[in-house]
Amino acid sequence: MDLREMRAFVAVVETGRFAAAAERLRLSQPAVSHTIRGLEQRWGVRLLERTRAGVRTTAAGELLLTEAKAVLSRYDQAMDVLSSGKRTSTLLRLGIPFGLPAGMPATALAALTQAWRSTVIAIHQMSSVDQIELLERRELDIGLLRHRPVTSDLDATLVADEPLGAIVSAARAEQLCLPATDVDLEALGTLRWQGFARDSSPPWYDEVTATLRGFGVHVEPTPARPQETSAEFAYATVSLGNTFTLAPACCRQTLPSALTWRRIAGDPLRRRTWAVWPATSRRRDVGELVALLEGAHDVEHDTACVG
């Protein structure tokens, strides 16, 4: 069995369908089907059960999946070692979500570039869902996500945990007689939440909306968007007086005068950021960046950010 066959088998199992595996591998579906069929015929065992819902591994297929992933991981690591000997710099690809305060990774990245002068950092801004896909394909080395992935292929650690308050129109806050200190979440029930698209981070979206509904806040379905909205868009929408949005306390430093931030009593809503990387990664620069991120968020005071 060669590496090409292993990659085809792993892709079919991970995607659950031959068509999806073919798209990932940039091959035709018949070519992928022929490869899997050839494996089964050569070894005389059925590796996959085909169903209308997709494919699932047999007992033999599960054994092959474990071994194939281990072999491919070792091969990729060997190629990384060989490649590092040929170049003077190493690329570290970092994903960050929309709405992440700019100061949160800055100190950690500055320290990393001093300690690892041969590491070149490329930052890509994208949703948590998109980051997970690239991390699983080893096209990102580390990502900062709004939720912790459930797959065993990725490791994660919490690097930020921020209580969220509400941003409302200053005029609307006066009309609602909102207190200057803690505001009960129920008091925002007459306003519409200006949120984010669920497809960017489904677990995070579901956590936020479940909490809002639990306090009697009406939540309208948020349509899918090609990309996240900016803080400026959220501020402009909230300034009309019919909506509110959520943000940590640090946003008060950059809020337009027409808006005001209120802490929510009891801090029922929190924005968490997870550092996530491939479980098979052995890169020491990635490990150091994780450690720097864990230590930095406790002492930094960020300056931006609707989340």
Solvent accessible surface area in square Angstrom, and as a share of the most:
residue,aa,sasa,rsa
1,M,74,0.33
2,D,69,0.36
3,L,57,0.28
4,R,139,0.51
5,E,10,0.04
6,M,25,0.11
7,R,86,0.31
8,A,3,0.02
9,F,0,0.00
10,V,14,0.08
11,A,2,0.02
12,V,0,0.00
13,V,34,0.20
14,E,77,0.34
15,T,44,0.26
16,G,17,0.17
17,R,125,0.46
18,F,27,0.11
19,A,55,0.43
20,A,39,0.30
21,A,0,0.00
22,A,5,0.04
23,E,139,0.63
24,R,89,0.32
25,L,47,0.23
26,R,220,0.80
27,L,86,0.43
28,S,61,0.40
29,Q,87,0.39
30,P,98,0.61
31,A,42,0.32
32,V,1,0.00
33,S,26,0.17
34,H,121,0.54
35,T,16,0.09
36,I,0,0.00
37,R,115,0.42
38,G,25,0.24
39,L,0,0.00
40,E,21,0.09
41,Q,132,0.59
42,R,127,0.46
43,W,145,0.51
44,G,65,0.63
45,V,66,0.38
46,R,138,0.50
47,L,7,0.03
48,L,0,0.00
49,E,66,0.29
50,R,101,0.37
51,T,56,0.33
52,R,241,0.88
53,A,89,0.69
54,G,8,0.08
55,V,24,0.14
56,R,151,0.55
57,T,32,0.19
58,T,27,0.16
59,A,85,0.66
60,A,36,0.28
61,G,0,0.00
62,E,88,0.39
63,L,130,0.64
64,L,31,0.15
65,L,23,0.11
66,T,83,0.49
67,E,103,0.46
68,A,1,0.01
69,K,66,0.28
70,A,36,0.28
71,V,44,0.25
72,L,13,0.07
73,S,15,0.10
74,R,145,0.53
75,Y,84,0.32
76,D,36,0.19
77,Q,51,0.23
78,A,46,0.36
79,M,73,0.33
80,D,69,0.36
81,V,105,0.60
82,L,106,0.53
83,S,40,0.26
84,S,51,0.33
85,G,70,0.67
86,K,177,0.75
87,R,105,0.38
88,T,134,0.78
89,S,44,0.28
90,T,32,0.19
91,L,84,0.42
92,L,0,0.00
93,R,66,0.24
94,L,2,0.01
95,G,0,0.00
96,I,30,0.15
97,P,4,0.02
98,F,61,0.26
99,G,26,0.25
100,L,22,0.11
101,P,1,0.01
102,A,77,0.60
103,G,25,0.24
104,M,5,0.02
105,P,11,0.07
106,A,52,0.41
107,T,76,0.44
108,A,1,0.01
109,L,22,0.11
110,A,58,0.45
111,A,38,0.30
112,L,0,0.00
113,T,55,0.32
114,Q,112,0.50
115,A,62,0.48
116,W,62,0.22
117,R,185,0.68
118,S,56,0.36
119,T,10,0.06
120,V,79,0.45
121,I,40,0.20
122,A,29,0.23
123,I,90,0.46
124,H,73,0.33
125,Q,100,0.45
126,M,32,0.14
127,S,16,0.11
128,S,2,0.01
129,V,58,0.33
130,D,68,0.35
131,Q,0,0.00
132,I,29,0.15
133,E,83,0.37
134,L,38,0.19
135,L,1,0.00
136,E,79,0.36
137,R,89,0.33
138,R,74,0.27
139,E,73,0.33
140,L,1,0.01
141,D,14,0.07
142,I,0,0.00
143,G,0,0.00
144,L,0,0.00
145,L,0,0.00
146,R,17,0.06
147,H,22,0.10
148,R,130,0.47
149,P,16,0.10
150,V,156,0.90
151,T,39,0.22
152,S,104,0.67
153,D,50,0.26
154,L,13,0.07
155,D,58,0.30
156,A,16,0.12
157,T,29,0.17
158,L,66,0.33
159,V,0,0.00
160,A,5,0.04
161,D,53,0.27
162,E,30,0.13
163,P,53,0.33
164,L,2,0.01
165,G,0,0.00
166,A,1,0.01
167,I,0,0.00
168,V,1,0.00
169,S,8,0.05
170,A,39,0.30
171,A,62,0.48
172,R,64,0.23
173,A,3,0.03
174,E,139,0.62
175,Q,121,0.54
176,L,52,0.26
177,C,110,0.66
178,L,16,0.08
179,P,64,0.40
180,A,90,0.70
181,T,100,0.58
182,D,58,0.30
183,V,1,0.00
184,D,86,0.45
185,L,3,0.01
186,E,100,0.45
187,A,42,0.32
188,L,1,0.00
189,G,28,0.27
190,T,101,0.59
191,L,4,0.02
192,R,91,0.33
193,W,15,0.05
194,Q,16,0.07
195,G,12,0.12
196,F,18,0.07
197,A,2,0.02
198,R,110,0.40
199,D,73,0.38
200,S,12,0.08
201,S,3,0.02
202,P,35,0.22
203,P,68,0.43
204,W,11,0.04
205,Y,15,0.06
206,D,58,0.30
207,E,78,0.35
208,V,1,0.00
209,T,3,0.02
210,A,62,0.48
211,T,31,0.18
212,L,0,0.00
213,R,129,0.47
214,G,68,0.66
215,F,72,0.30
216,G,58,0.56
217,V,2,0.01
218,H,115,0.52
219,V,9,0.05
220,E,82,0.37
221,P,121,0.76
222,T,27,0.15
223,P,94,0.59
224,A,78,0.61
225,R,59,0.22
226,P,143,0.90
227,Q,126,0.56
228,E,31,0.14
229,T,45,0.26
230,S,58,0.37
231,A,30,0.24
232,E,124,0.56
233,F,104,0.43
234,A,5,0.04
235,Y,24,0.09
236,A,59,0.46
237,T,24,0.14
238,V,0,0.00
239,S,51,0.33
240,L,139,0.69
241,G,10,0.10
242,N,100,0.51
243,T,3,0.02
244,F,0,0.00
245,T,4,0.02
246,L,3,0.02
247,A,0,0.00
248,P,5,0.03
249,A,35,0.27
250,C,25,0.15
251,C,0,0.00
252,R,142,0.52
253,Q,124,0.55
254,T,75,0.44
255,L,31,0.15
256,P,59,0.37
257,S,117,0.75
258,A,58,0.45
259,L,11,0.05
260,T,26,0.15
261,W,32,0.11
262,R,39,0.14
263,R,107,0.39
264,I,1,0.00
265,A,35,0.27
266,G,69,0.67
267,D,30,0.16
268,P,42,0.27
269,L,3,0.02
270,R,70,0.26
271,R,0,0.00
272,R,70,0.26
273,T,0,0.00
274,W,42,0.15
275,A,0,0.00
276,V,0,0.00
277,W,47,0.17
278,P,6,0.04
279,A,32,0.25
280,T,51,0.30
281,S,22,0.14
282,R,166,0.61
283,R,61,0.22
284,R,184,0.67
285,D,6,0.03
286,V,3,0.02
287,G,42,0.40
288,E,61,0.28
289,L,0,0.00
290,V,13,0.07
291,A,60,0.46
292,L,48,0.24
293,L,2,0.01
294,E,70,0.31
295,G,47,0.45
296,A,7,0.06
297,H,57,0.25
298,D,107,0.55
299,V,108,0.62
300,E,35,0.16
301,H,162,0.72
302,D,20,0.11
303,T,68,0.39
304,A,41,0.31
305,C,8,0.05
306,V,24,0.14
307,G,23,0.22
